[in-house]
Structures are given as C-alpha cells and as structure tokens.
C-alpha cells in the first residue's frame, strides 16, 4: 500500500492510499477525487480521467498506446506528460507520486 497525491487545477491536494495493481483512475474514483469521472469505466474510450504526470514519471511509465494517444489528442489541456488515468497501473514504486489534474475533462 502507498500514497498518491492528486492536485486539482486550483492546487487543492488530496492524499489517498492505493493498492498496487489498480489504475490511477480507479484510485481516484474510489476516493472521490473531484475532476476524475472515469465515465467509460476504464476502457480508454472517453478521456474523463486525464492526468498530468511529472516528466520523470511519464518517462518511467512510457508513452501512451495508439488508442490512448487518440483520446488524448482531443484533450484541450493536454500537456507533454499527459496520460489517461485508466491506462496507468499503479505500482508500489509509485508511492509518494504527485498527479496533477487539468481544470476541465472531456
């Protein structure tokens, strides 16, 4: 078990616990993080779980797959280290990671 900090666009922080093996989206939804809806249930089909990682973590996790890239291409607040939370599986090594949320989701 570890902790992740979700930071809203207005700098409001939410520190939550996670179990390895869940997606960032599921961790956020399970903890009622504002701004993460996960409307498609993790199928990479809606873009309502857009998160912005640090460049360090983006590099460690790798680039988005083609289907994720297509969803992100429609995201108005996309950053160079954007990912869809449903496509990022948390690991024990992610303990302490900070994830930023855009102001608006798809």
C-alpha positions as CSV (number, residue, x, y, z in Angstrom):
1,X,0.0,0.0,0.0
2,X,1.2,3.5,-0.8
3,X,0.1,7.1,-1.1
4,X,-0.6,9.3,-4.2
5,X,-1.3,13.0,-4.1
6,X,-3.8,14.3,-6.6
7,X,-3.5,18.1,-7.2
8,X,-6.5,19.9,-8.6
9,X,-6.0,22.8,-11.0
10,X,-6.6,25.2,-8.1
11,X,-3.8,23.5,-6.1
12,X,-6.2,21.7,-3.8
13,X,-4.4,18.5,-2.7
14,X,-5.9,15.1,-2.0
15,X,-3.6,12.5,-0.5
16,X,-5.0,9.0,-0.8
17,X,-3.9,5.4,-0.3
18,X,-3.6,2.9,-3.1
19,X,-3.0,-0.8,-3.6
20,X,-0.7,-1.8,-6.4
21,X,-2.5,-3.2,-9.4
22,X,-5.3,-0.6,-9.6
23,X,-5.3,2.1,-12.2
24,X,-4.9,5.8,-11.3
25,X,-8.4,6.3,-12.5
26,X,-9.8,3.7,-10.1
27,X,-7.8,5.0,-7.2
28,X,-9.2,8.5,-7.9
29,X,-12.8,7.3,-8.3
30,X,-12.6,5.1,-5.2
31,X,-11.5,8.2,-3.3
32,X,-14.0,10.6,-4.9
33,X,-11.3,12.8,-6.3
34,X,-13.0,15.8,-8.0
35,X,-12.4,16.0,-11.7
36,X,-11.8,12.3,-12.4
37,X,-15.1,10.8,-13.7
38,X,-14.0,7.7,-15.5
39,X,-17.2,7.6,-17.4
40,X,-16.2,4.7,-19.6
41,X,-15.1,2.6,-16.6
42,X,-11.5,2.3,-17.7
43,X,-12.0,1.3,-21.4
44,X,-9.9,4.2,-22.8
45,X,-12.9,5.5,-24.6
46,X,-13.9,8.8,-23.0
47,X,-10.9,10.9,-21.8
48,X,-12.6,11.8,-18.5
49,X,-9.6,10.6,-16.4
50,X,-6.9,12.8,-17.9
51,X,-4.0,13.3,-15.6
52,X,-0.7,15.1,-15.9
53,X,2.4,13.3,-14.6
54,X,5.8,14.7,-13.8
55,X,8.2,14.2,-16.7
56,X,10.2,11.8,-14.6
57,X,7.1,9.5,-14.1
58,X,5.9,9.9,-17.7
59,X,9.4,8.7,-18.8
60,X,9.2,5.7,-16.4
61,X,5.7,4.7,-17.4
62,X,6.3,5.0,-21.2
63,X,4.4,6.7,-23.9
64,X,0.6,6.2,-24.4
65,X,-0.5,3.4,-26.7
66,X,-2.3,4.4,-30.0
67,X,-5.8,4.3,-28.6
68,X,-4.8,6.4,-25.6
69,X,-3.0,8.8,-27.9
70,X,-6.2,9.2,-29.9
71,X,-8.2,10.1,-26.8
72,X,-5.5,12.5,-25.6
73,X,-5.3,14.2,-29.0
74,X,-8.8,15.6,-28.3
75,X,-8.0,16.9,-24.8
76,X,-7.8,20.7,-24.8
77,X,-5.5,20.9,-21.7
78,X,-3.1,18.2,-22.9
79,X,0.5,18.6,-21.6
80,X,3.6,16.8,-22.8
81,X,3.3,14.4,-19.9
82,X,-0.5,13.7,-20.1
83,X,-1.9,10.3,-19.7
84,X,-5.3,8.8,-19.2
85,X,-5.5,7.5,-15.6
86,X,-7.3,4.4,-16.7
87,X,-4.2,3.3,-18.6
88,X,-1.7,3.8,-15.8
89,X,-1.5,0.9,-13.4
90,X,0.0,1.9,-10.1
91,X,2.9,0.0,-8.6
92,X,4.5,0.0,-5.2
93,X,7.3,2.2,-6.7
94,X,4.7,5.0,-7.3
95,X,4.4,5.6,-3.5
96,X,4.6,9.3,-3.0
97,X,3.9,10.3,-6.6
98,X,2.0,13.5,-7.3
99,X,-0.5,13.6,-10.1
100,X,-1.9,16.9,-11.5
101,X,-5.4,17.3,-12.8
102,X,-6.5,19.6,-15.6
103,X,-9.2,22.2,-15.0
104,X,-11.6,20.5,-17.4
105,X,-12.0,16.9,-18.6
106,X,-13.5,15.8,-21.9
